[in-house]
Amino acid sequence: MSDLDLLYTDIEDALRSSIRDLLADRCAPDSVTALYDGDRSIVDGLWKALAVDIGVAGLLVPEDRGGLGASAREAAVVLEELGRAVAPLPFLTSAVVATTALADTDGELIGQLATGERTAALLVPLSTAPNGVLPTVSVLGGKLSGTVTSVAGVLEADTLLVPAATADGMALYSVPAADALLAQVVSLDMTRQLADVTLDDTAATLLIEDAEPAIRRALQAGAALLASEQVGLGRWCLDTTLGYLKQRRQFGRVVGGFQALKHRLADLATSLDCATAAARYAAATLAADDPDCDIAAAIAQAYCSDFAVTAAEEAVQLHGGIGMTWEYPVHLYLKRAKADQITFGTSGSHRAQLAQLVNLPTPG
């Protein structure tokens, strides 16, 4: 294991404070719940405040191209806070995945993503693992045709980054989102809504000729940093449930004093510590371009995706009747956790990938 410092720096703590204050002021649970009724009015204003006013859209972009020149560690802190608030923002899809895919390009697009002037989405199903099968549309004469299903971030995107099959392999093109046909998908988690995207002889601009390495790198960054979102989600579930059980009384005593509930909370707190360590290590290795990066990402997703679901399920159950109501926000966290469980690959697929990375023999 690499010798990396996993402790939060003063800069990361200051960034966390700014993000948390913004979300506390602008991302109320009832505004997030309104997404399930089709009201997406919270998204644009909140994204502008986060991406432009605070400037996190350019965290992973070098300063000479208009970004902040930060690293995956800072991006992980942002995602922890976004998970803690189940914020319906395209930070993961645009500022992490799309930006990482364009990391080696010199065009104006990456600079516009860094300033928040534009938002982009990589046209792959949200469930695509870093080592999974990549969908490609066909290209003929610089025009693209094909359909890609269950893509996240396209409803907020100005630009689509489209993998396309060519005679020499896989290339990456850009297409204005307005030129594509988008069919919204009713998703379990409407805070990261999916859409099916169809291109029909659509004019496109070539960005990268040999694009598969860049796309794989972007998906790996997404998987590694998604773990931090799952940690933030799980931390909210534990903190909120603990606070509730300290106040709720039954049979003349505080519910949190019952031994069985103490054990469940202790188990959850221990799991949170483990998930935090795994997510921090994944972010740190990604930031340092460490040789352990692939292994760290697989470990983080294999553990954190299941942890987040357990934390949310425990929150629903330990809140009792109120945890089952629409007005109380716990259901938002359970839905996000379940959706995240298959985002960028299932925990099972990451365990299989981890087995290959550490040369474990295939059961047989």
VEXDREN-2710 file (C-alpha; in Angstrom, 1 decimal):
% VEXDREN-2710
k/r/px/py/pz
1/MET/0.0/0.0/0.0
2/SER/1.3/3.5/-0.9
3/ASP/2.3/5.9/1.8
4/LEU/-0.2/8.6/1.3
5/ASP/-1.6/11.1/3.8
6/LEU/-5.4/10.6/4.1
7/LEU/-6.0/13.3/6.5
8/TYR/-8.1/16.3/5.4
9/THR/-6.0/19.5/4.7
10/ASP/-6.9/23.0/5.9
11/ILE/-7.8/23.8/2.2
12/GLU/-10.1/20.8/2.0
13/ASP/-11.8/21.7/5.3
14/ALA/-12.3/25.3/4.1
15/LEU/-13.8/24.0/0.8
16/ARG/-16.1/21.7/2.7
17/SER/-17.3/24.6/4.9
18/SER/-18.1/26.7/1.8
19/ILE/-20.0/23.9/0.1
20/ARG/-21.9/22.9/3.2
21/ASP/-23.0/26.5/3.9
22/LEU/-24.2/26.9/0.3
23/LEU/-26.2/23.6/0.4
24/ALA/-27.7/24.4/3.8
25/ASP/-28.9/27.7/2.4
26/ARG/-30.0/26.6/-1.1
27/CYS/-30.7/22.9/-1.1
28/ALA/-33.7/22.3/1.2
29/PRO/-35.0/18.7/1.3
30/ASP/-38.5/19.8/0.1
31/SER/-36.9/21.4/-3.0
32/VAL/-35.1/18.1/-3.7
33/THR/-38.3/16.1/-3.2
34/ALA/-40.0/18.4/-5.7
35/LEU/-37.9/16.7/-8.4
36/TYR/-40.2/13.7/-8.2
37/ASP/-43.1/15.9/-9.3
38/GLY/-41.1/17.2/-12.3
39/ASP/-40.1/20.5/-10.7
40/ARG/-36.4/20.9/-11.6
41/SER/-36.2/24.6/-10.8
42/ILE/-33.6/24.1/-8.0
43/VAL/-31.0/22.7/-10.4
44/ASP/-29.9/25.6/-12.6
45/GLY/-29.5/28.2/-9.8
46/LEU/-27.8/25.9/-7.4
47/TRP/-25.4/24.6/-10.1
48/LYS/-24.4/28.2/-11.0
49/ALA/-23.8/29.0/-7.4
50/LEU/-21.6/25.9/-7.0
51/ALA/-19.9/25.8/-10.3
52/VAL/-19.4/29.5/-11.0
53/ASP/-19.6/31.4/-7.7
54/ILE/-17.5/28.9/-5.7
55/GLY/-15.7/27.7/-8.8
56/VAL/-15.8/23.9/-8.3
57/ALA/-16.5/23.2/-12.0
58/GLY/-12.8/23.8/-12.6
59/LEU/-11.3/21.9/-9.7
60/LEU/-9.7/19.2/-12.0
61/VAL/-8.7/21.6/-14.8
62/PRO/-5.1/23.0/-14.8
63/GLU/-4.8/26.8/-14.1
64/ASP/-3.3/27.4/-17.6
65/ARG/-6.6/26.3/-19.1
66/GLY/-8.8/28.3/-16.8
67/GLY/-9.3/25.9/-13.9
68/LEU/-8.2/25.8/-10.3
69/GLY/-5.5/23.2/-10.7
70/ALA/-6.7/21.2/-7.7
71/SER/-6.9/17.5/-7.5
72/ALA/-9.2/14.5/-6.9
73/ARG/-8.8/15.0/-3.1
74/GLU/-10.7/18.4/-3.3
75/ALA/-13.2/16.9/-5.8
76/ALA/-13.8/14.1/-3.2
77/VAL/-14.6/16.7/-0.5
78/VAL/-17.2/18.3/-2.8
79/LEU/-18.8/15.0/-3.5
80/GLU/-19.0/14.1/0.2
81/GLU/-21.0/17.3/0.8
82/LEU/-23.2/16.7/-2.3
83/GLY/-23.9/13.2/-1.1
84/ARG/-24.7/14.5/2.4
85/ALA/-27.4/16.8/0.9
86/VAL/-28.4/14.5/-2.0
87/ALA/-27.9/17.6/-4.2
88/PRO/-29.3/17.2/-7.7
89/LEU/-26.2/18.6/-9.5
90/PRO/-24.1/17.4/-12.5
91/PHE/-20.8/17.8/-10.6
92/LEU/-19.9/14.1/-11.0
93/THR/-21.0/13.8/-14.6
94/SER/-19.5/17.1/-15.8
95/ALA/-16.8/18.4/-13.5
96/VAL/-15.4/14.9/-12.9
97/VAL/-16.1/12.4/-15.7
98/ALA/-16.5/14.7/-18.7
99/THR/-13.6/17.0/-17.6
100/THR/-11.3/14.0/-17.0
101/ALA/-12.1/12.6/-20.5
102/LEU/-11.0/15.9/-22.0
103/ALA/-7.9/16.3/-19.7
104/ASP/-5.4/15.9/-22.6
105/THR/-7.2/18.1/-25.1
106/ASP/-6.3/21.7/-25.9
107/GLY/-9.6/23.0/-27.3
108/GLU/-11.7/25.8/-25.8
109/LEU/-14.3/23.3/-24.5
110/ILE/-12.4/22.2/-21.4
111/GLY/-11.8/25.9/-20.5
112/GLN/-15.5/26.6/-20.8
113/LEU/-16.3/23.6/-18.5
114/ALA/-13.8/24.9/-16.0
115/THR/-15.5/28.3/-15.7
116/GLY/-18.9/26.8/-15.6
117/GLU/-19.9/28.5/-18.9
118/ARG/-20.8/25.1/-20.3
119/THR/-21.7/21.7/-18.8
120/ALA/-21.0/18.3/-20.5
121/ALA/-21.9/14.7/-20.2
122/LEU/-20.1/11.6/-21.5
123/LEU/-22.6/9.6/-23.5
124/VAL/-22.4/6.2/-21.8
125/PRO/-25.0/4.4/-19.6
126/LEU/-24.5/5.3/-16.0
127/SER/-24.0/1.7/-15.1
128/THR/-20.9/1.3/-17.3
129/ALA/-17.9/0.1/-15.2
130/PRO/-14.4/1.4/-16.0
131/ASN/-13.5/-1.9/-17.6
132/GLY/-17.0/-2.5/-19.0
133/VAL/-18.3/-2.6/-22.6
134/LEU/-18.4/0.9/-24.0
135/PRO/-21.3/1.8/-26.2
136/THR/-20.5/3.5/-29.5
137/VAL/-22.6/5.2/-32.1
138/SER/-21.7/5.0/-35.8
139/VAL/-19.9/7.8/-37.6
140/LEU/-20.1/8.6/-41.3
141/GLY/-18.8/11.8/-42.9
142/GLY/-18.4/13.5/-39.5
143/LYS/-22.1/12.8/-38.6
144/LEU/-23.2/10.5/-35.8
145/SER/-26.1/8.1/-35.6
146/GLY/-27.3/5.8/-32.8
147/THR/-29.0/5.6/-29.4
148/VAL/-27.4/5.4/-26.0
149/THR/-29.7/4.6/-23.1
150/SER/-29.8/5.5/-19.4
151/VAL/-27.3/8.4/-19.5
152/ALA/-26.9/10.7/-16.5
153/GLY/-26.2/14.4/-16.7
154/VAL/-27.6/15.0/-20.2
155/LEU/-30.6/17.0/-19.0
156/GLU/-28.2/19.6/-17.5
157/ALA/-25.6/19.4/-20.3
158/ASP/-24.9/21.9/-23.0
159/THR/-22.5/19.5/-24.8
160/LEU/-22.5/15.7/-25.2
161/LEU/-19.2/13.8/-25.5
162/VAL/-19.9/10.9/-27.7
163/PRO/-17.8/7.8/-28.2
164/ALA/-18.0/6.6/-31.8
165/ALA/-16.8/3.6/-33.6
166/THR/-14.3/4.3/-36.4
167/ALA/-12.1/2.1/-38.6
168/ASP/-9.2/2.7/-36.3
169/GLY/-11.0/2.1/-33.0
170/MET/-12.9/4.5/-30.9
171/ALA/-13.0/8.3/-31.2
172/LEU/-14.6/11.0/-29.1
173/TYR/-16.8/13.6/-30.6
174/SER/-18.7/16.6/-29.2
175/VAL/-22.3/17.3/-30.1
176/PRO/-24.5/20.2/-28.9
177/ALA/-27.1/18.7/-26.6
178/ALA/-29.8/20.7/-28.4
179/ASP/-29.1/18.7/-31.6
180/ALA/-29.9/15.3/-29.9
181/LEU/-33.2/13.8/-29.1
182/LEU/-33.5/13.3/-25.4
183/ALA/-36.1/11.0/-23.8
184/GLN/-36.3/11.4/-20.0
185/VAL/-36.4/8.2/-18.0
186/VAL/-38.4/7.9/-14.9
187/SER/-35.7/6.8/-12.5
188/LEU/-35.7/5.5/-8.9
189/ASP/-33.4/8.4/-8.1
190/MET/-34.7/11.5/-9.7
191/THR/-31.9/13.6/-8.2
192/ARG/-29.7/12.2/-10.9
193/GLN/-32.2/11.7/-13.6
194/LEU/-31.4/9.5/-16.6
195/ALA/-32.3/10.0/-20.3
196/ASP/-32.1/8.0/-23.5
197/VAL/-30.2/9.9/-26.2
198/THR/-30.7/9.5/-29.9
199/LEU/-28.5/10.9/-32.6
200/ASP/-29.7/10.8/-36.2
201/ASP/-27.1/11.9/-38.7
202/THR/-26.1/14.6/-36.3
203/ALA/-23.1/16.9/-37.1
204/ALA/-20.3/16.4/-34.6
205/THR/-16.8/17.8/-33.9
206/LEU/-13.9/15.4/-33.4
207/LEU/-12.1/15.8/-30.1
208/ILE/-9.9/12.7/-29.7
209/GLU/-9.0/10.2/-32.3
210/ASP/-7.8/7.4/-30.1
211/ALA/-10.3/8.0/-27.2
212/GLU/-10.7/4.7/-25.4
213/PRO/-7.9/5.3/-22.8
214/ALA/-9.3/8.8/-22.0
215/ILE/-12.8/7.3/-21.6
216/ARG/-11.6/4.5/-19.4
217/ARG/-9.7/7.0/-17.3
218/ALA/-12.8/9.2/-16.9
219/LEU/-14.9/6.3/-15.8
220/GLN/-12.3/5.2/-13.3
221/ALA/-12.2/8.7/-11.8
222/GLY/-16.0/8.6/-11.6
223/ALA/-16.0/5.3/-9.8
224/ALA/-13.2/6.3/-7.4
225/LEU/-14.8/9.6/-6.5
226/LEU/-18.4/8.2/-6.3
227/ALA/-17.2/6.5/-3.1
228/SER/-16.9/9.9/-1.5
229/GLU/-20.5/10.7/-2.4
230/GLN/-21.6/7.4/-0.8
231/VAL/-19.6/8.3/2.3
232/GLY/-21.3/11.6/2.6
233/LEU/-24.7/10.0/2.1
234/GLY/-24.0/7.4/4.8
235/ARG/-22.7/10.0/7.2
236/TRP/-25.9/11.9/7.0
237/CYS/-27.9/8.8/7.6
238/LEU/-25.9/7.9/10.7
239/ASP/-25.9/11.4/12.1
240/THR/-29.5/12.1/11.5
241/THR/-30.6/8.7/12.9
242/LEU/-28.5/9.1/15.9
243/GLY/-30.0/12.6/16.6
244/TYR/-33.5/11.2/16.2
245/LEU/-32.9/8.3/18.5
246/LYS/-31.6/10.6/21.2
247/GLN/-34.9/12.5/21.2
248/ARG/-37.5/9.8/20.5
249/ARG/-39.0/8.3/23.7
250/GLN/-40.8/5.0/24.1
251/PHE/-41.9/3.1/27.2
252/GLY/-40.8/6.1/29.3
253/ARG/-37.1/6.2/28.1
254/VAL/-35.1/7.5/25.2
255/VAL/-35.1/5.0/22.3
256/GLY/-31.4/5.4/21.7
257/GLY/-30.8/3.9/25.1
258/PHE/-32.0/0.4/24.1
259/GLN/-29.1/-2.0/23.8
260/ALA/-30.1/-3.5/20.5
261/LEU/-30.2/-0.1/18.8
262/LYS/-26.9/0.9/20.3
263/HIS/-25.3/-2.2/18.6
264/ARG/-26.8/-1.3/15.2
265/LEU/-25.6/2.2/15.5
266/ALA/-22.1/1.0/16.5
267/ASP/-21.9/-1.3/13.6
268/LEU/-22.9/1.5/11.3
269/ALA/-20.4/3.9/12.8
270/THR/-17.6/1.2/12.3
271/SER/-18.7/0.7/8.7
272/LEU/-18.6/4.4/8.1
273/ASP/-15.0/4.6/9.3
274/CYS/-14.0/1.8/6.9
275/ALA/-15.9/3.4/4.0
276/THR/-14.2/6.8/4.7
277/ALA/-10.8/5.2/4.7
278/ALA/-11.5/3.4/1.4
279/ALA/-12.9/6.5/-0.3
280/ARG/-10.1/8.7/1.0
281/TYR/-7.5/6.3/-0.3
282/ALA/-9.1/6.1/-3.7
283/ALA/-9.2/9.9/-4.0
284/ALA/-5.6/10.2/-2.7
285/THR/-4.2/7.6/-5.2
286/LEU/-6.1/9.2/-8.0
287/ALA/-4.8/12.6/-7.1
288/ALA/-1.2/11.3/-6.9
289/ASP/-1.5/9.2/-10.1
290/ASP/-0.4/6.3/-7.8
291/PRO/0.2/2.8/-9.2
292/ASP/-2.5/1.6/-6.6
293/CYS/-5.2/3.8/-8.2
294/ASP/-7.0/0.9/-10.0
295/ILE/-7.0/-1.3/-6.9
296/ALA/-8.0/1.6/-4.6
297/ALA/-11.0/2.5/-6.9
298/ALA/-12.2/-1.1/-7.0
299/ILE/-11.9/-1.5/-3.3
300/ALA/-13.7/1.8/-2.6
301/GLN/-16.6/0.9/-4.9
302/ALA/-16.9/-2.7/-3.8
303/TYR/-17.3/-1.5/-0.2
304/CYS/-18.8/1.9/-0.2
305/SER/-21.7/1.2/-2.6
306/ASP/-23.1/-1.5/-0.3
307/PHE/-22.3/0.5/2.8
308/ALA/-24.4/3.4/1.6
309/VAL/-27.4/1.2/1.0
310/THR/-27.1/-0.4/4.4
311/ALA/-26.8/3.1/6.1
312/ALA/-29.9/4.3/4.3
313/GLU/-31.9/1.2/5.0
314/GLU/-31.0/1.5/8.7
315/ALA/-32.0/5.1/8.7
316/VAL/-35.5/4.3/7.3
317/GLN/-36.0/1.4/9.8
318/LEU/-34.7/3.2/12.9
319/HIS/-36.8/6.3/12.2
320/GLY/-39.9/4.1/12.6
321/GLY/-43.1/5.4/11.0
322/ILE/-41.7/8.9/10.2
323/GLY/-39.0/7.3/8.1
324/MET/-41.6/5.9/5.8
325/THR/-43.2/9.2/5.0
326/TRP/-42.8/11.3/1.9
327/GLU/-42.3/14.5/3.8
328/TYR/-39.2/13.2/5.7
329/PRO/-36.1/13.2/3.5
330/VAL/-34.7/9.7/4.4
331/HIS/-36.3/8.2/1.2
332/LEU/-34.2/10.5/-0.9
333/TYR/-31.0/9.0/0.6
334/LEU/-32.2/5.4/0.1
335/LYS/-33.1/6.1/-3.5
336/ARG/-29.7/7.7/-4.2
337/ALA/-27.9/4.9/-2.5
338/LYS/-29.7/2.2/-4.5
339/ALA/-29.0/4.1/-7.7
340/ASP/-25.4/4.6/-6.8
341/GLN/-25.1/0.9/-6.1
342/ILE/-25.1/0.2/-9.9
343/THR/-23.4/3.5/-11.0
344/PHE/-20.1/2.8/-12.8
345/GLY/-20.5/-0.9/-12.1
346/THR/-21.9/-3.0/-9.4
347/SER/-20.0/-4.0/-6.2
348/GLY/-19.8/-7.5/-7.7
349/SER/-18.2/-6.2/-10.9
350/HIS/-15.6/-4.2/-8.9
351/ARG/-14.8/-7.3/-6.8
352/ALA/-14.3/-9.3/-10.0
353/GLN/-12.0/-6.5/-11.3
354/LEU/-10.1/-6.4/-8.0
355/ALA/-9.5/-10.2/-8.2
356/GLN/-7.9/-9.7/-11.6
357/LEU/-5.8/-6.8/-10.4
358/VAL/-4.3/-8.7/-7.5
359/ASN/-4.1/-12.0/-9.5
360/LEU/-6.6/-14.0/-7.5
361/PRO/-7.4/-17.3/-9.3
362/THR/-10.9/-17.6/-10.8
363/PRO/-13.1/-20.0/-8.7
364/GLY/-13.6/-23.2/-10.5
END
